[in-house]
Amino acid sequence: MRLANKDLCQHFKNAGLDLAKLTHRRKIEIISVYFTWISLMMNTWELSTYCLDEITGTLQTIQFWMAHCYNMVIPNQK
């Protein structure tokens, strides 16, 4: 089994879990959980990035309108 050109068994062995000693069913269960967690982490990252983009966009809009209103008010006061 290979994952991104790295031996998946070695990957788990480095984490302290020797897949070679487990039954085939147990290997599938562990690998399924592993890929589920990877998917969950990627979705969490995507959601947090989306939220940060929206917050940044909102702040930029507020900054734009504050600067625009300031430029309209100051010249009229002179």
C-alpha positions as CSV (number, residue, x, y, z in Angstrom):
1,M,0.0,0.0,0.0
2,R,1.4,3.4,-1.0
3,L,0.3,6.9,-0.1
4,A,2.0,9.7,-2.0
5,N,5.0,7.6,-2.8
6,K,5.5,6.6,0.8
7,D,4.9,3.1,2.2
8,L,1.7,3.3,4.2
9,C,2.8,0.5,6.5
10,Q,6.0,2.4,7.3
11,H,4.0,5.5,7.9
12,F,1.9,3.8,10.6
13,K,4.9,2.0,12.0
14,N,6.6,5.4,12.6
15,A,3.4,6.4,14.5
16,G,3.8,3.3,16.7
17,L,1.3,1.0,15.0
18,D,2.6,-2.1,13.1
19,L,0.0,-2.9,10.4
20,A,1.9,-6.0,9.4
21,K,0.9,-7.7,12.6
22,L,-2.8,-6.9,12.3
23,T,-5.6,-8.8,10.6
24,H,-6.8,-7.6,7.2
25,R,-10.1,-6.4,8.7
26,R,-8.4,-4.5,11.4
27,K,-6.0,-2.9,8.9
28,I,-9.0,-1.7,6.8
29,E,-10.7,-0.3,9.9
30,I,-7.6,1.7,10.9
31,I,-6.9,3.0,7.5
32,S,-10.5,4.0,7.0
33,V,-10.4,6.0,10.2
34,Y,-7.1,7.5,9.2
35,F,-8.5,8.7,5.8
36,T,-11.7,9.9,7.6
37,W,-9.6,12.1,9.9
38,I,-7.6,13.5,7.0
39,S,-10.8,14.4,5.2
40,L,-12.2,16.0,8.4
41,M,-9.0,18.0,8.9
42,M,-9.1,19.2,5.3
43,N,-12.7,20.3,5.6
44,T,-12.0,22.1,8.8
45,W,-9.1,23.9,7.2
46,E,-11.3,24.8,4.2
47,L,-14.1,26.2,6.4
48,S,-11.7,28.2,8.6
49,T,-10.1,29.7,5.5
50,Y,-13.5,30.6,4.0
51,C,-14.5,32.3,7.3
52,L,-11.2,34.2,7.5
53,D,-11.7,35.3,3.8
54,E,-15.2,36.6,4.6
55,I,-14.0,38.4,7.7
56,T,-11.1,40.0,5.8
57,G,-13.5,41.0,3.0
58,T,-15.9,42.6,5.5
59,L,-13.1,44.6,7.1
60,Q,-11.9,45.8,3.8
61,T,-15.4,46.9,2.8
62,I,-15.7,48.8,6.1
63,Q,-12.3,50.4,5.6
64,F,-13.2,51.4,2.0
65,W,-16.5,53.1,3.1
66,M,-14.9,54.8,6.0
67,A,-12.2,56.3,3.8
68,H,-14.7,57.2,1.1
69,C,-17.0,59.0,3.6
70,Y,-14.0,60.7,5.2
71,N,-12.9,62.0,1.8
72,M,-16.4,63.3,1.1
73,V,-16.8,65.0,4.5
74,I,-13.4,66.7,4.9
75,P,-13.4,68.6,1.5
76,N,-16.9,69.9,2.3
77,Q,-15.8,71.4,5.6
78,K,-13.1,73.7,4.1
